[in-house]
Amino acid sequence: MSRVKRWNVGLAASAWEILAAVLSAAQRQEVGSRAHDLVRRAKLILEEQREGLPVIAEVAAALGLSPSHLQHLFKQQTGQSPYQYHLQLKIQRAAEMLRGSDLPVKQIAQILQFRSVYHFSTLFKKKTGLSPSGWRADSQGGERLEASDETVLPPRDQKRR
């Protein structure tokens, strides 16, 4: 084979390798974008579910996924399971209710469908560092909490962290 022909064959092979790499990168980006969209939609469904525990099978079915695939994508994209995300939303709602109302702690636990007031108080303290009544006393007039915060603290306690 002549030198020119070998060079052309090598050039063609290199072009195919470059094309394959570009297509592979585009496919990975498309898959990542689809996963991000599915998790965003799952979050919206969980945010609309005000009471009770999330039924992952129902959320997954609404998105056309298996429950295990949804759990995997959700954890991969957010760092937490759908259940943990939903629980975080419930704690955020509880904090808002404690700040904005005079409802008894027991009633807030019932409204948000925690198993018991003890279960609610334990989880609330674990996530915020304060008991529900301590939060209420410490957070009058605070700012809005974000659902993505791992630990929810009243504004004055941010410095104590």
C-alpha positions as CSV (number, residue, x, y, z in Angstrom):
1,M,0.0,0.0,0.0
2,S,1.4,3.4,-0.9
3,R,2.2,6.0,1.7
4,V,-0.7,8.3,0.5
5,K,-3.3,5.5,0.7
6,R,-2.1,4.6,4.3
7,W,-2.4,8.2,5.2
8,N,-5.9,8.4,3.8
9,V,-7.0,5.2,5.6
10,G,-5.6,6.6,8.9
11,L,-7.3,9.9,8.3
12,A,-10.6,8.2,7.6
13,A,-10.3,6.1,10.8
14,S,-9.5,9.2,12.8
15,A,-12.6,10.9,11.4
16,W,-14.8,8.0,12.4
17,E,-13.3,8.0,15.9
18,I,-14.0,11.7,16.3
19,L,-17.5,11.3,15.0
20,A,-18.2,8.4,17.3
21,A,-16.9,10.4,20.3
22,V,-19.1,13.4,19.4
23,L,-22.2,11.2,19.0
24,S,-21.4,9.5,22.3
25,A,-21.1,12.8,24.1
26,A,-24.3,14.1,22.6
27,Q,-26.1,10.9,23.7
28,R,-24.8,11.2,27.3
29,Q,-25.9,14.8,27.4
30,E,-29.4,13.9,26.1
31,V,-29.7,11.1,28.7
32,G,-28.6,13.5,31.5
33,S,-31.1,16.1,30.3
34,R,-33.9,13.5,30.3
35,A,-32.9,12.3,33.8
36,H,-32.9,15.9,35.0
37,D,-36.4,16.5,33.5
38,L,-37.8,13.3,35.0
39,V,-36.5,14.2,38.5
40,R,-37.8,17.7,38.2
41,R,-41.3,16.3,37.4
42,A,-41.0,13.8,40.2
43,K,-40.2,16.7,42.6
44,L,-43.3,18.5,41.4
45,I,-45.5,15.5,42.1
46,L,-44.0,15.1,45.5
47,E,-44.5,18.8,46.3
48,E,-48.1,18.5,45.3
49,Q,-48.6,15.6,47.6
50,R,-49.4,17.5,50.8
51,E,-50.1,14.6,53.2
52,G,-49.0,11.1,53.9
53,L,-46.0,9.2,52.6
54,P,-45.1,9.3,49.0
55,V,-46.0,6.1,47.1
56,I,-43.0,5.8,44.8
57,A,-44.7,3.2,42.6
58,E,-47.4,5.8,41.8
59,V,-44.9,8.6,41.1
60,A,-42.8,6.2,38.9
61,A,-45.9,5.1,37.0
62,A,-46.9,8.7,36.4
63,L,-43.5,9.2,34.8
64,G,-43.4,5.9,32.9
65,L,-40.5,4.5,35.0
66,S,-40.0,1.5,37.3
67,P,-39.9,2.4,41.0
68,S,-36.2,1.3,41.3
69,H,-35.2,3.3,38.2
70,L,-36.9,6.4,39.7
71,Q,-35.2,5.9,43.0
72,H,-31.8,5.6,41.2
73,L,-32.3,8.7,39.1
74,F,-33.6,10.8,42.0
75,K,-30.7,9.8,44.2
76,Q,-28.2,10.4,41.4
77,Q,-29.6,13.9,40.6
78,T,-30.4,15.1,44.1
79,G,-28.3,13.1,46.5
80,Q,-31.3,11.9,48.4
81,S,-34.2,9.5,48.0
82,P,-37.7,10.6,47.0
83,Y,-38.8,9.7,50.5
84,Q,-36.1,11.9,52.1
85,Y,-37.0,14.7,49.8
86,H,-40.7,14.4,50.7
87,L,-39.9,14.2,54.4
88,Q,-37.8,17.4,54.0
89,L,-40.8,19.1,52.4
90,K,-43.0,18.1,55.3
91,I,-40.5,19.4,57.9
92,Q,-40.4,22.7,55.9
93,R,-44.2,22.9,55.9
94,A,-44.2,22.2,59.6
95,A,-41.7,25.0,60.2
96,E,-43.9,27.4,58.2
97,M,-47.0,26.3,60.1
98,L,-45.2,26.7,63.4
99,R,-44.0,30.2,62.5
100,G,-47.3,31.4,60.9
101,S,-50.0,30.0,63.2
102,D,-50.9,29.2,66.8
103,L,-51.9,25.6,66.0
104,P,-50.8,23.2,68.6
105,V,-47.8,21.0,67.7
106,K,-50.0,17.9,67.9
107,Q,-52.5,19.3,65.4
108,I,-49.6,20.2,63.0
109,A,-48.3,16.6,63.3
110,Q,-51.8,15.3,62.5
111,I,-52.3,17.7,59.5
112,L,-49.0,16.6,58.0
113,Q,-49.9,13.0,58.7
114,F,-46.9,12.0,60.9
115,R,-47.4,8.7,62.8
116,S,-47.5,10.5,66.1
117,V,-46.6,13.8,67.7
118,Y,-43.6,12.1,69.2
119,H,-42.4,10.9,65.8
120,F,-43.0,14.4,64.4
121,S,-41.1,16.1,67.3
122,T,-38.2,13.7,67.0
123,L,-37.8,14.1,63.3
124,F,-38.3,17.9,63.5
125,K,-35.6,18.2,66.1
126,K,-33.2,15.9,64.2
127,K,-33.6,18.1,61.0
128,T,-33.6,21.6,62.6
129,G,-31.8,21.2,65.9
130,L,-34.8,22.5,67.8
131,S,-38.0,21.0,69.1
132,P,-41.2,22.3,67.3
133,S,-42.1,24.5,70.3
134,G,-38.5,25.8,70.5
135,W,-38.6,26.5,66.7
136,R,-41.8,28.5,67.2
137,A,-40.4,30.5,70.0
138,D,-37.1,31.2,68.1
139,S,-38.4,31.9,64.6
140,Q,-41.0,34.6,64.9
141,G,-40.7,36.8,61.8
142,G,-38.0,34.6,60.0
143,E,-37.5,34.2,56.3
144,R,-38.8,31.5,54.0
145,L,-37.1,28.1,54.0
146,E,-35.9,26.3,50.9
147,A,-36.9,22.7,50.3
148,S,-33.3,22.0,49.2
149,D,-31.8,22.9,52.6
150,E,-30.5,19.7,54.3
151,T,-30.9,21.2,57.7
152,V,-33.5,23.8,58.4
153,L,-32.5,26.4,60.9
154,P,-34.3,29.6,62.0
155,P,-32.5,32.8,60.9
156,R,-31.0,33.6,64.3
157,D,-29.5,30.1,64.6
158,Q,-27.6,30.2,61.2
159,K,-24.5,31.6,63.0
160,R,-24.5,28.9,65.6
161,R,-24.0,26.2,63.1
